[in-house]
Amino acid sequence: MRTIGAQALMTLISHFIFIFVAFWSIQKLHIENVMRLYPNQARVLIVMLSVTIGFTCSEFFLNFIDNVRNLIFLVK
């Protein structure tokens, strides 16, 4: 049970870190300047893109770590 809890905590932390990094990066693109007529929708778009990109990168990172851990079973 402890292993499952630790893995869940690591997953949540990874997701939040990658989403924050994606949000921080996308803000620098200034999408709201392109969508001047719809500033609220531009902010929502930035948040949704951040979640999508951050979650995808986090899942890739976590799957990569999991696959590297499972490589030991190839040798046994």
Biotite code that builds the C-alpha atoms (Angstrom):
import biotite.structure as struc

atoms = struc.array([
    struc.Atom([0.000, 0.000, 0.000], chain_id="A", res_id=1, res_name="MET", atom_name="CA", element="C"),
    struc.Atom([2.839, 2.380, 0.752], chain_id="A", res_id=2, res_name="ARG", atom_name="CA", element="C"),
    struc.Atom([4.263, 1.863, -2.724], chain_id="A", res_id=3, res_name="THR", atom_name="CA", element="C"),
    struc.Atom([0.957, 2.755, -4.357], chain_id="A", res_id=4, res_name="ILE", atom_name="CA", element="C"),
    struc.Atom([0.672, 5.882, -2.201], chain_id="A", res_id=5, res_name="GLY", atom_name="CA", element="C"),
    struc.Atom([4.230, 6.960, -2.990], chain_id="A", res_id=6, res_name="ALA", atom_name="CA", element="C"),
    struc.Atom([3.646, 6.389, -6.696], chain_id="A", res_id=7, res_name="GLN", atom_name="CA", element="C"),
    struc.Atom([0.412, 8.412, -6.581], chain_id="A", res_id=8, res_name="ALA", atom_name="CA", element="C"),
    struc.Atom([2.196, 11.261, -4.803], chain_id="A", res_id=9, res_name="LEU", atom_name="CA", element="C"),
    struc.Atom([5.031, 11.196, -7.338], chain_id="A", res_id=10, res_name="MET", atom_name="CA", element="C"),
    struc.Atom([2.493, 11.248, -10.193], chain_id="A", res_id=11, res_name="THR", atom_name="CA", element="C"),
    struc.Atom([0.614, 14.236, -8.753], chain_id="A", res_id=12, res_name="LEU", atom_name="CA", element="C"),
    struc.Atom([3.800, 16.188, -8.108], chain_id="A", res_id=13, res_name="ILE", atom_name="CA", element="C"),
    struc.Atom([5.075, 15.418, -11.607], chain_id="A", res_id=14, res_name="SER", atom_name="CA", element="C"),
    struc.Atom([1.815, 16.511, -13.222], chain_id="A", res_id=15, res_name="HIS", atom_name="CA", element="C"),
    struc.Atom([1.733, 19.787, -11.299], chain_id="A", res_id=16, res_name="PHE", atom_name="CA", element="C"),
    struc.Atom([5.382, 20.585, -12.021], chain_id="A", res_id=17, res_name="ILE", atom_name="CA", element="C"),
    struc.Atom([5.049, 19.930, -15.755], chain_id="A", res_id=18, res_name="PHE", atom_name="CA", element="C"),
    struc.Atom([1.762, 21.868, -15.950], chain_id="A", res_id=19, res_name="ILE", atom_name="CA", element="C"),
    struc.Atom([3.372, 24.809, -14.144], chain_id="A", res_id=20, res_name="PHE", atom_name="CA", element="C"),
    struc.Atom([6.372, 24.774, -16.500], chain_id="A", res_id=21, res_name="VAL", atom_name="CA", element="C"),
    struc.Atom([4.074, 24.598, -19.531], chain_id="A", res_id=22, res_name="ALA", atom_name="CA", element="C"),
    struc.Atom([1.938, 27.467, -18.175], chain_id="A", res_id=23, res_name="PHE", atom_name="CA", element="C"),
    struc.Atom([5.033, 29.542, -17.479], chain_id="A", res_id=24, res_name="TRP", atom_name="CA", element="C"),
    struc.Atom([6.322, 28.904, -21.005], chain_id="A", res_id=25, res_name="SER", atom_name="CA", element="C"),
    struc.Atom([3.047, 29.515, -22.845], chain_id="A", res_id=26, res_name="ILE", atom_name="CA", element="C"),
    struc.Atom([2.472, 32.828, -21.056], chain_id="A", res_id=27, res_name="GLN", atom_name="CA", element="C"),
    struc.Atom([5.572, 34.187, -22.775], chain_id="A", res_id=28, res_name="LYS", atom_name="CA", element="C"),
    struc.Atom([3.931, 33.686, -26.190], chain_id="A", res_id=29, res_name="LEU", atom_name="CA", element="C"),
    struc.Atom([1.366, 36.438, -25.438], chain_id="A", res_id=30, res_name="HIS", atom_name="CA", element="C"),
    struc.Atom([-1.551, 34.688, -27.112], chain_id="A", res_id=31, res_name="ILE", atom_name="CA", element="C"),
    struc.Atom([-3.869, 37.324, -25.657], chain_id="A", res_id=32, res_name="GLU", atom_name="CA", element="C"),
    struc.Atom([-2.324, 39.908, -28.015], chain_id="A", res_id=33, res_name="ASN", atom_name="CA", element="C"),
    struc.Atom([-3.342, 37.787, -31.008], chain_id="A", res_id=34, res_name="VAL", atom_name="CA", element="C"),
    struc.Atom([-6.884, 37.316, -29.664], chain_id="A", res_id=35, res_name="MET", atom_name="CA", element="C"),
    struc.Atom([-7.571, 40.930, -28.684], chain_id="A", res_id=36, res_name="ARG", atom_name="CA", element="C"),
    struc.Atom([-11.332, 40.630, -29.203], chain_id="A", res_id=37, res_name="LEU", atom_name="CA", element="C"),
    struc.Atom([-11.558, 37.620, -26.860], chain_id="A", res_id=38, res_name="TYR", atom_name="CA", element="C"),
    struc.Atom([-9.197, 38.153, -23.891], chain_id="A", res_id=39, res_name="PRO", atom_name="CA", element="C"),
    struc.Atom([-11.087, 35.826, -21.529], chain_id="A", res_id=40, res_name="ASN", atom_name="CA", element="C"),
    struc.Atom([-11.088, 33.012, -24.062], chain_id="A", res_id=41, res_name="GLN", atom_name="CA", element="C"),
    struc.Atom([-7.358, 33.594, -24.617], chain_id="A", res_id=42, res_name="ALA", atom_name="CA", element="C"),
    struc.Atom([-6.705, 33.081, -20.891], chain_id="A", res_id=43, res_name="ARG", atom_name="CA", element="C"),
    struc.Atom([-8.766, 29.895, -20.864], chain_id="A", res_id=44, res_name="VAL", atom_name="CA", element="C"),
    struc.Atom([-6.896, 28.704, -23.952], chain_id="A", res_id=45, res_name="LEU", atom_name="CA", element="C"),
    struc.Atom([-3.570, 29.288, -22.202], chain_id="A", res_id=46, res_name="ILE", atom_name="CA", element="C"),
    struc.Atom([-4.696, 27.265, -19.176], chain_id="A", res_id=47, res_name="VAL", atom_name="CA", element="C"),
    struc.Atom([-6.078, 24.432, -21.304], chain_id="A", res_id=48, res_name="MET", atom_name="CA", element="C"),
    struc.Atom([-2.961, 24.260, -23.482], chain_id="A", res_id=49, res_name="LEU", atom_name="CA", element="C"),
    struc.Atom([-0.817, 24.253, -20.340], chain_id="A", res_id=50, res_name="SER", atom_name="CA", element="C"),
    struc.Atom([-2.753, 21.363, -18.835], chain_id="A", res_id=51, res_name="VAL", atom_name="CA", element="C"),
    struc.Atom([-2.659, 19.401, -22.086], chain_id="A", res_id=52, res_name="THR", atom_name="CA", element="C"),
    struc.Atom([1.034, 19.895, -22.749], chain_id="A", res_id=53, res_name="ILE", atom_name="CA", element="C"),
    struc.Atom([2.035, 19.500, -19.092], chain_id="A", res_id=54, res_name="GLY", atom_name="CA", element="C"),
    struc.Atom([0.011, 16.316, -18.615], chain_id="A", res_id=55, res_name="PHE", atom_name="CA", element="C"),
    struc.Atom([1.343, 14.784, -21.828], chain_id="A", res_id=56, res_name="THR", atom_name="CA", element="C"),
    struc.Atom([4.962, 15.558, -20.947], chain_id="A", res_id=57, res_name="CYS", atom_name="CA", element="C"),
    struc.Atom([4.475, 14.280, -17.411], chain_id="A", res_id=58, res_name="SER", atom_name="CA", element="C"),
    struc.Atom([2.946, 11.022, -18.634], chain_id="A", res_id=59, res_name="GLU", atom_name="CA", element="C"),
    struc.Atom([5.858, 10.558, -21.040], chain_id="A", res_id=60, res_name="PHE", atom_name="CA", element="C"),
    struc.Atom([8.345, 11.194, -18.238], chain_id="A", res_id=61, res_name="PHE", atom_name="CA", element="C"),
    struc.Atom([6.595, 8.792, -15.825], chain_id="A", res_id=62, res_name="LEU", atom_name="CA", element="C"),
    struc.Atom([6.207, 6.079, -18.482], chain_id="A", res_id=63, res_name="ASN", atom_name="CA", element="C"),
    struc.Atom([9.861, 6.422, -19.408], chain_id="A", res_id=64, res_name="PHE", atom_name="CA", element="C"),
    struc.Atom([10.914, 5.957, -15.779], chain_id="A", res_id=65, res_name="ILE", atom_name="CA", element="C"),
    struc.Atom([8.582, 2.979, -15.424], chain_id="A", res_id=66, res_name="ASP", atom_name="CA", element="C"),
    struc.Atom([9.952, 1.349, -18.583], chain_id="A", res_id=67, res_name="ASN", atom_name="CA", element="C"),
    struc.Atom([13.538, 1.873, -17.456], chain_id="A", res_id=68, res_name="VAL", atom_name="CA", element="C"),
    struc.Atom([12.642, 0.209, -14.138], chain_id="A", res_id=69, res_name="ARG", atom_name="CA", element="C"),
    struc.Atom([11.091, -2.734, -16.019], chain_id="A", res_id=70, res_name="ASN", atom_name="CA", element="C"),
    struc.Atom([14.220, -3.291, -18.141], chain_id="A", res_id=71, res_name="LEU", atom_name="CA", element="C"),
    struc.Atom([15.648, -5.375, -15.293], chain_id="A", res_id=72, res_name="ILE", atom_name="CA", element="C"),
    struc.Atom([13.089, -8.080, -16.095], chain_id="A", res_id=73, res_name="PHE", atom_name="CA", element="C"),
    struc.Atom([14.612, -8.433, -19.558], chain_id="A", res_id=74, res_name="LEU", atom_name="CA", element="C"),
    struc.Atom([17.885, -9.535, -18.010], chain_id="A", res_id=75, res_name="VAL", atom_name="CA", element="C"),
    struc.Atom([16.435, -11.977, -15.462], chain_id="A", res_id=76, res_name="LYS", atom_name="CA", element="C"),
])
